[in-house]
């Protein structure tokens, strides 16, 4: 009889593949991008005991009003790093990603989906989350989104839990601008609950929540969102950033997915194909139509911007689970299946070298910045994605990953003009009194600087970074820097 019981040990190890994808990605990558300025902002607020309201990090827009919509995440990040050390970077990325997967599993189990099916689904959800799980406030939003969907499912049966939503949404508002999505889902769930649609296989979810209670809870939740350092401005600011064409043109993850990549085909088209095939050939079970609408909305969003892939991956499991038959792994022999899965887990983790928590990613010019820290005496103009690291090292920057902050200023157009050489960079650098340029070698701008020996001197070069010092022609006499003896 035992051979017909679910193989719990095998199922448990199978369910670990999804979180392993997430942890492996974080452990292999190292730190890069916005995490540096976000840590610096949080550290600044811890040290000064106040919310940042004006920019302290750039020389191009120093002192300009800055809406720190992600202040809660920044303070949390800096506080955790101070309290537990560099391992905090893993906890706030891979750890939170694992929580998101657990919430997906909890929601499926709440809908009586079998553990075997949940384990398989988590493999593909973990794979989808993997490339976007980083030390960033948006990672928290994945867990908050998954938690909200589960909470709203539970509220249908236990209406009193709706009063958790004001606190939940107030927390989300202070962590990341995706709180707009949270309020949209809350609003739509309230509308969907009270629209009696019964057509074919589609039905409206049953609920014990009254219209009055939902309306009051939603209104209180909106008021609760105003409990933040910026008041109602946080709504307009988050909306403006979310729909900015200038941001989407500069940041790859705000752009449409590249379906020439097999990963995108697997994680976006794969679940959609399963849904369509299952809808056609599965048993004619009733389906909650709001889940189809939400899945469609997430699909449209991810086709517009790849940054919505995790939200899409968190929603499609409910539809797939509803359309496919339940099953349990009953005949799998654990003494064969468990070692196979365990070997796969070891391979995923060990396929690349593991970087220590808090280690700098390979694309960050750490040694070049070390050189500047030893010899600099003026302003540095660096690549957009290196600005955050310079901030964390105490440099004022021209531009950095806070794209929303630089909107509606000449900074971004000036940066792009220099990067693309659409204008002569020297007048722009003269205007901002730039003395050092930190750039990638073997690029058009690096070639321009190497040929302009009258104004620029190469003082450092390595595999991934080159530094040029201005010779002082536009009124600021720069001292000569020693040429480095080498190094990478």
C-alpha positions in Angstrom: 0.0 0.0 0.0 2.9 2.4 0.7 3.8 2.6 -3.0 0.5 4.4 -3.7 1.1 7.2 -1.1 2.5 10.5 -2.3 6.3 10.5 -2.2 6.7 13.4 0.1 10.5 13.5 0.3 10.7 13.5 -3.5 8.0 16.2 -3.8 9.8 18.4 -1.1 13.1 18.2 -3.0 11.4 18.9 -6.3 9.8 22.0 -4.8 13.2 23.3 -3.8 14.3 23.6 -7.5 12.4 26.9 -7.9 14.0 28.6 -4.8 17.4 27.2 -5.8 17.2 29.0 -9.2 16.7 32.2 -7.3 19.5 31.7 -4.8 21.9 30.5 -7.4 21.4 33.6 -9.5 22.0 35.9 -6.5 25.0 33.9 -5.2 26.7 33.9 -8.6 26.1 37.5 -9.7 27.6 39.9 -7.0 26.3 43.4 -6.4 25.8 45.9 -9.3 23.5 48.6 -10.4 21.2 50.6 -8.2 21.9 48.7 -5.0 24.9 51.0 -4.3 23.1 54.3 -4.3 20.1 52.7 -2.5 22.4 51.6 0.3 24.0 55.0 0.4 20.6 56.7 0.6 19.5 54.4 3.4 22.8 54.9 5.2 22.4 58.7 4.9 19.0 58.6 6.4 20.2 56.4 9.3 23.1 58.8 10.0 21.1 62.0 9.7 17.9 60.6 11.2 15.7 62.2 8.5 14.2 61.5 5.1 16.2 62.8 2.2 14.2 65.5 0.4 17.0 67.2 -1.6 19.7 65.5 -3.6 23.0 65.1 -1.7 24.7 62.8 -4.3 25.1 64.6 -7.6 27.0 67.7 -8.6 24.8 68.2 -11.7 21.5 68.7 -9.7 22.8 69.0 -6.1 20.2 70.3 -3.7 17.3 69.7 -6.2 14.1 68.3 -4.6 14.1 64.5 -4.7 11.0 62.4 -4.0 12.5 59.3 -2.3 9.6 57.0 -3.0 11.6 53.9 -2.1 12.8 55.4 1.2 11.5 52.5 3.2 13.5 49.9 1.3 16.6 52.0 1.4 16.4 52.4 5.2 15.6 48.7 5.6 18.6 47.7 3.4 21.1 49.9 5.2 19.7 48.8 8.6 20.0 45.1 7.7 23.5 45.4 6.3 24.5 47.2 9.5 22.8 44.7 11.8 23.7 41.3 10.1 26.5 42.2 7.7 26.8 41.5 4.0 24.5 38.4 4.1 21.7 41.0 4.3 22.1 41.4 0.5 21.2 37.8 0.0 18.4 37.9 2.5 16.7 40.9 0.9 17.0 39.5 -2.6 17.0 35.7 -2.7 15.4 35.4 0.7 12.5 37.7 -0.4 12.2 35.8 -3.7 11.8 32.6 -1.7 9.1 34.2 0.3 7.3 35.1 -2.9 7.5 31.5 -4.1 6.2 30.3 -0.7 3.2 32.7 -1.1 2.5 31.3 -4.5 2.5 27.8 -3.1 0.3 28.9 -0.2 -2.3 30.4 -2.5 -2.4 27.3 -4.7 -2.8 25.1 -1.6 -5.5 27.4 -0.4 -7.3 26.4 -3.6 -6.8 22.7 -2.9 -4.1 22.2 -5.6 -2.1 19.0 -5.0 1.4 19.3 -3.7 2.9 17.4 -6.6 1.4 20.0 -9.1 2.6 22.8 -6.8 6.1 21.5 -6.8 6.3 21.4 -10.6 4.7 24.9 -10.9 7.3 26.3 -8.5 10.1 25.1 -10.7 8.9 27.3 -13.6 7.9 30.3 -11.4 11.4 30.2 -9.8 13.0 30.2 -13.3 10.9 33.2 -14.3 11.7 35.2 -11.2 15.5 34.4 -11.4 16.9 37.1 -13.6 14.9 39.9 -11.9 15.6 38.9 -8.3 18.2 41.4 -7.2 18.9 43.7 -4.2 16.2 46.2 -5.2 12.8 47.4 -3.8 11.0 45.8 -6.7 11.9 42.4 -5.4 9.9 43.2 -2.2 7.0 44.0 -4.5 6.9 40.5 -5.9 6.3 39.0 -2.5 3.8 41.8 -1.7 1.9 41.1 -4.9 1.8 37.3 -4.2 0.8 38.0 -0.6 -2.0 40.4 -1.7 -3.5 37.8 -4.1 -3.5 35.1 -1.4 -5.0 37.6 1.2 -7.7 38.7 -1.2 -8.6 35.0 -1.8 -8.8 34.5 1.9 -10.9 37.6 2.5 -13.8 36.1 0.4 -14.3 33.5 3.2 -13.1 35.6 6.1 -14.4 39.1 5.5 -12.9 40.6 8.7 -9.4 40.1 7.2 -10.2 42.9 4.8 -9.1 45.3 7.5 -5.6 44.1 7.2 -5.4 45.7 3.8 -5.0 49.4 5.0 -1.8 48.4 6.9 -0.6 46.1 4.1 -1.0 48.8 1.5 0.5 51.5 3.6 3.6 49.3 4.0 3.8 48.7 0.3 3.4 52.4 -0.4 6.6 53.2 1.6 8.6 50.5 -0.1 8.1 50.8 -3.9 6.1 52.6 -6.5 4.5 49.4 -7.6 2.0 50.0 -4.8 -0.2 51.4 -7.7 -0.5 47.8 -8.9 -1.5 46.7 -5.5 -4.3 49.3 -5.3 -5.5 48.4 -8.8 -5.8 44.7 -7.9 -7.6 45.5 -4.6 -10.1 47.7 -6.5 -10.7 45.1 -9.3 -11.1 42.3 -6.8 -13.8 44.3 -5.1 -15.6 45.0 -8.4 -15.2 41.4 -9.6 -16.7 40.0 -6.5 -20.0 41.8 -7.1 -20.4 41.2 -10.8 -22.5 38.0 -11.2 -21.0 36.5 -14.4 -22.0 32.9 -15.2 -21.4 32.1 -18.8 -20.2 28.8 -20.0 -17.2 27.7 -17.9 -16.8 31.1 -16.4 -18.1 32.1 -13.0 -17.8 34.9 -10.5 -16.0 33.9 -7.2 -18.3 33.6 -4.3 -17.7 35.9 -1.4 -19.0 36.6 2.1 -17.7 40.2 1.9 -20.3 42.9 1.7 -20.1 45.8 -0.7 -20.2 48.3 2.1 -17.3 46.7 4.0 -15.2 46.4 0.8 -15.8 50.1 -0.1 -14.9 51.3 3.4 -11.8 49.1 3.5 -10.7 50.3 0.1 -11.2 54.0 1.1 -9.3 53.5 4.4 -6.5 51.9 2.5 -6.2 54.8 0.1 -6.1 57.2 3.1 -3.5 54.9 4.7 -1.3 55.4 1.7 -0.9 59.0 2.7 1.1 57.9 5.7 4.4 58.5 4.0 6.9 61.3 3.9 5.6 62.7 0.7 1.8 62.6 1.2 -0.4 62.4 -1.9 2.6 63.4 -4.1 3.7 59.8 -3.9 0.8 58.8 -6.1 1.5 61.3 -8.9 5.2 60.7 -8.7 4.8 56.9 -9.0 2.4 57.2 -11.9 4.7 59.6 -13.7 7.6 57.2 -13.3 5.6 54.1 -14.3 4.5 55.7 -17.6 7.6 57.6 -18.5 8.8 57.0 -22.1 12.2 58.5 -21.3 12.8 55.9 -18.6 11.7 53.0 -20.9 14.0 54.2 -23.6 17.1 54.1 -21.3 16.5 51.0 -19.1 16.4 47.5 -20.8 14.0 45.9 -18.3 11.4 48.6 -19.0 11.5 47.6 -22.7 9.6 44.8 -24.5 11.0 41.2 -24.1 13.4 39.9 -26.8 11.7 36.7 -28.0 14.9 35.7 -29.8 16.0 34.6 -26.3 14.9 31.0 -25.4 14.4 32.1 -21.8 11.7 34.6 -22.9 9.9 32.0 -25.0 9.9 29.5 -22.2 8.8 31.8 -19.4 6.2 34.0 -21.3 4.9 31.9 -24.3 5.3 28.6 -22.4 2.7 29.3 -19.7 0.4 30.9 -22.2 0.5 27.9 -24.5 -0.3 25.6 -21.5 -3.3 27.8 -20.6 -4.6 27.8 -24.2 -4.2 24.1 -24.7 -5.6 23.2 -21.3 -8.6 25.4 -21.9 -9.3 23.6 -25.1 -8.8 20.0 -24.0 -9.3 19.9 -20.2 -12.4 18.8 -18.5 -15.1 21.5 -18.5 -14.6 22.6 -14.9 -15.9 26.0 -13.8 -13.2 28.8 -14.0 -13.1 32.1 -12.1 -13.2 34.6 -14.9 -11.3 37.4 -12.9 -8.2 35.2 -12.9 -8.3 35.1 -16.7 -8.7 38.9 -16.9 -5.8 39.4 -14.5 -3.6 37.0 -16.4 -4.5 38.8 -19.6 -3.6 42.1 -18.0 -0.2 40.8 -16.8 0.5 39.3 -20.2 -0.1 42.7 -21.9 2.1 44.4 -19.3 5.0 41.9 -19.8 4.8 42.3 -23.5 5.2 46.0 -23.0 7.9 45.8 -20.4 9.9 42.7 -19.3 10.0 44.0 -15.7 6.5 42.7 -15.3 7.6 39.1 -15.9 7.6 38.2 -12.2 4.0 39.5 -11.7 2.9 37.4 -14.7 4.7 34.4 -13.3 3.0 34.8 -9.9 -0.5 34.9 -11.5 -0.4 32.2 -14.2 -0.1 29.3 -11.8 -3.7 29.8 -10.5 -5.1 29.6 -14.1 -2.9 26.6 -15.1 -3.8 24.8 -11.8 -7.5 25.4 -12.5 -7.3 24.0 -16.0 -5.2 21.0 -15.5 -6.0 17.8 -13.6 -4.6 17.2 -10.1 -2.1 14.4 -9.5 0.3 13.1 -7.0 3.7 11.5 -7.4 2.7 8.1 -6.0 4.8 5.6 -8.0 8.1 7.5 -8.0 10.7 5.6 -6.0 12.3 8.1 -3.6 15.6 6.3 -3.5 16.0 7.1 -7.2 14.1 10.4 -7.6 15.6 12.2 -4.6 19.3 11.7 -5.6 18.4 12.8 -9.2 16.8 16.0 -7.9 19.5 16.5 -5.3 22.2 16.3 -8.1 20.3 18.9 -10.1 20.2 21.2 -7.1 23.9 20.8 -6.6 24.5 21.5 -10.3 22.4 24.7 -10.3 24.3 26.1 -7.3 27.7 24.9 -8.3 27.6 25.6 -12.1 29.3 28.9 -11.5 31.6 30.2 -8.8 29.8 31.5 -5.7 30.6 35.1 -4.8 30.7 36.0 -1.1 27.7 38.0 0.1 28.2 41.7 -0.6 30.9 41.0 -3.2 31.2 43.5 -6.0 30.0 42.3 -9.4 32.5 41.7 -12.2 31.2 44.7 -14.3 31.8 47.3 -11.5 35.1 49.2 -12.0 36.1 48.9 -8.3 39.9 49.2 -8.9 39.4 52.2 -11.2 37.4 53.9 -8.5 40.1 52.9 -6.0 42.6 54.8 -8.2 40.3 57.9 -8.3 39.9 57.8 -4.5 43.7 57.9 -4.1 44.4 60.6 -6.7 41.3 62.6 -7.6 40.8 66.3 -6.9 37.7 67.1 -9.1 34.5 66.1 -10.6 34.0 62.7 -12.3 31.9 62.0 -15.3 31.1 58.3 -15.5 28.8 55.8 -17.2 25.2 55.8 -16.1 25.3 52.4 -14.5 28.5 53.1 -12.6 27.1 56.2 -10.9 25.6 54.3 -8.0 28.9 52.7 -7.1 30.6 56.1 -7.2 28.0 57.4 -4.8 28.6 54.5 -2.4 32.3 55.4 -2.4 31.7 59.1 -1.5 31.9 60.7 -5.0 29.5 63.3 -6.3 28.2 62.1 -9.7 26.9 63.6 -12.9 24.2 60.9 -13.4 23.3 57.6 -11.8 20.5 55.0 -11.8 17.9 57.4 -10.3 16.5 58.0 -13.7 13.3 59.4 -12.4 15.2 62.1 -10.4 16.9 63.3 -13.6 13.8 63.6 -15.7 12.8 67.1 -16.9 16.4 68.3 -16.5 19.2 68.8 -19.1 21.3 66.1 -17.4 19.9 63.0 -19.3 20.0 64.7 -22.7 23.6 65.9 -22.0 24.6 62.5 -20.9 23.2 60.8 -24.0 24.8 63.5 -26.2 28.2 62.6 -24.7 27.7 58.9 -24.8 26.5 58.9 -28.4 28.9 61.7 -29.5 25.9 63.5 -31.0 27.6 66.7 -29.8 31.1 67.7 -29.0 31.5 66.5 -25.3 34.0 69.2 -24.4 31.6 72.1 -24.1 29.3 70.0 -21.9 32.1 68.9 -19.7 33.3 72.5 -19.5 29.8 73.6 -18.4 29.8 71.1 -15.5 33.6 71.6 -14.8 34.4 67.9 -15.3 38.0 66.9 -14.6 37.9 63.1 -14.9 36.0 60.8 -17.3 35.5 57.2 -16.2 34.4 55.1 -19.1 34.4 51.7 -20.8 37.5 51.1 -23.0 37.1 50.4 -26.7 34.0 52.6 -27.0 33.5 55.6 -29.3 33.8 58.0 -26.4 37.1 56.4 -25.2 38.4 56.7 -28.8 37.5 60.4 -28.9 39.3 61.0 -25.6 42.4 59.2 -26.7 42.6 61.3 -29.8 42.1 64.6 -28.0 45.5 64.6 -26.3 45.5 68.4 -26.1 42.8 68.3 -23.5 42.8 64.8 -22.0 45.4 62.5 -20.6 44.9 58.8 -20.0 45.8 58.0 -16.5 44.4 54.6 -15.8 43.4 51.7 -18.0 42.2 48.2 -17.3 40.1 45.5 -18.9 36.8 47.1 -18.1 37.6 50.8 -17.3 39.7 53.7 -18.5 40.2 57.1 -16.8 41.0 60.3 -18.5 42.1 63.4 -16.7 41.4 66.9 -18.1 44.6 69.0 -18.6 42.9 72.1 -17.2 42.3 74.1 -20.4 38.9 75.4 -19.4 40.0 77.3 -16.4 40.7 74.7 -13.7 44.3 73.6 -13.7 44.3 69.9 -12.9 47.4 68.5 -11.3 49.1 65.7 -13.2 48.3 62.2 -12.0 50.9 59.5 -12.0 50.4 56.9 -14.7 49.5 53.6 -13.1 52.0 50.7 -13.2 49.2 48.5 -14.5 46.5 46.4 -12.9 43.1 45.3 -13.8 
